[in-house]
Amino acid sequence: MDEVFKALADPTRRRLLDALYERDGQTLGQLCERVEMTRFGVMKHLRILEEAGLVTTGRAGREKHHFLNPVPLQHIYDRWVSKYAARWTRALAELKRELEER
């Protein structure tokens, strides 16, 4: 999970993930159009995203396409978000019930 948090810590990498969410299977050139940096810079960010398992690649002829892999994000949600959100939703549901009973 450390690699995923490291990957998500950078706003450029989050922007690249958002771009892949909007349209999966983009090439490096297409992703470069989404951010203001060199191809080499985008490649470095994509490598970090790949190492974290957030992006996978596939080839179609000479082109390399990048795809969003949401599984690591789901693992983070399951581990960190859902257990804390459950407490709040229970408390809000209880508050709603109490207010409606008055």
Backbone torsions as a table, in degrees:
resi	resn	phi	psi	omega
1	MET	NA	-24.2	-179.7
2	ASP	-59.7	-40.1	-179.8
3	GLU	-64.5	-36.4	-180.0
4	VAL	-67.5	-46.1	178.2
5	PHE	-62.6	-39.9	177.7
6	LYS	-62.2	-43.8	-179.6
7	ALA	-64.3	-40.2	-178.3
8	LEU	-76.4	-13.7	-177.2
9	ALA	-69.2	-21.0	-175.3
10	ASP	-97.5	129.6	-178.6
11	PRO	-64.2	-32.7	178.2
12	THR	-65.3	-41.8	178.7
13	ARG	-66.5	-37.0	176.3
14	ARG	-64.8	-37.7	177.2
15	ARG	-64.2	-40.2	177.5
16	LEU	-64.4	-41.1	176.6
17	LEU	-63.4	-40.8	176.7
18	ASP	-61.6	-40.1	178.6
19	ALA	-63.1	-40.1	178.7
20	LEU	-72.3	-29.8	175.5
21	TYR	-65.2	-42.1	-179.9
22	GLU	-66.9	-42.1	179.7
23	ARG	-147.9	102.8	-177.1
24	ASP	-74.2	154.7	174.8
25	GLY	82.1	31.7	-179.4
26	GLN	-84.0	153.2	176.3
27	THR	-85.6	170.2	177.6
28	LEU	-58.4	-44.2	179.8
29	GLY	-59.7	-42.2	178.8
30	GLN	-65.8	-39.4	179.2
31	LEU	-69.9	-33.4	178.4
32	CYS	-62.5	-30.4	178.7
33	GLU	-67.9	-20.4	-177.3
34	ARG	-83.4	-21.2	-177.7
35	VAL	-130.8	152.5	-179.5
36	GLU	-94.5	82.3	175.1
37	MET	-160.8	170.2	-178.1
38	THR	-70.6	162.4	175.6
39	ARG	-58.4	-40.1	-179.7
40	PHE	-61.9	-41.1	178.2
41	GLY	-63.1	-43.5	178.4
42	VAL	-64.8	-39.3	178.6
43	MET	-61.1	-40.5	178.8
44	LYS	-63.3	-42.6	178.6
45	HIS	-65.4	-41.4	178.7
46	LEU	-63.8	-36.8	178.2
47	ARG	-61.7	-42.4	178.3
48	ILE	-64.5	-40.8	177.8
49	LEU	-64.9	-37.9	177.1
50	GLU	-66.6	-43.6	179.5
51	GLU	-62.0	-30.9	178.1
52	ALA	-81.9	-7.5	-179.7
53	GLY	80.8	10.0	-179.1
54	LEU	-83.1	-19.4	179.4
55	VAL	-132.3	137.0	172.6
56	THR	-119.4	163.1	-178.8
57	THR	-129.1	158.6	175.2
58	GLY	-151.7	151.0	-178.8
59	ARG	-103.2	142.0	171.9
60	ALA	-131.3	95.0	-173.5
61	GLY	69.2	-125.1	-179.7
62	ARG	-88.2	-9.7	-176.0
63	GLU	-92.1	141.4	175.3
64	LYS	-106.0	122.4	-178.7
65	HIS	-105.9	144.5	-177.4
66	HIS	-110.2	135.5	-176.5
67	PHE	-127.9	140.9	177.1
68	LEU	-74.1	133.2	173.6
69	ASN	-114.6	102.8	-175.3
70	PRO	-80.2	-3.0	-175.9
71	VAL	-59.1	-47.4	178.6
72	PRO	-60.4	-33.8	177.2
73	LEU	-66.9	-37.4	177.6
74	GLN	-65.7	-38.2	177.3
75	HIS	-61.8	-41.2	177.3
76	ILE	-64.8	-43.5	178.5
77	TYR	-59.4	-48.4	-179.2
78	ASP	-60.9	-40.7	-175.3
79	ARG	-78.6	-41.2	-170.2
80	TRP	-112.4	-41.0	-171.6
81	VAL	-86.0	-49.7	-171.1
82	SER	-62.2	-39.2	-177.9
83	LYS	-69.4	-31.5	177.7
84	TYR	-80.8	-34.6	179.2
85	ALA	-67.4	-34.7	-178.8
86	ALA	-59.6	-40.5	179.3
87	ARG	-62.1	-43.7	-179.2
88	TRP	-68.5	-41.7	-179.1
89	THR	-66.4	-37.6	175.5
90	ARG	-62.1	-44.9	-179.5
91	ALA	-63.9	-41.5	178.7
92	LEU	-66.7	-39.8	177.7
93	ALA	-63.5	-41.0	178.1
94	GLU	-64.8	-43.3	177.9
95	LEU	-61.8	-43.9	178.4
96	LYS	-60.1	-46.0	-180.0
97	ARG	-60.4	-45.4	-179.3
98	GLU	-63.7	-41.2	179.8
99	LEU	-67.2	-37.0	-179.9
100	GLU	-71.6	-26.1	179.9
101	GLU	-75.9	-19.9	-178.0
102	ARG	-78.1	NA	NA
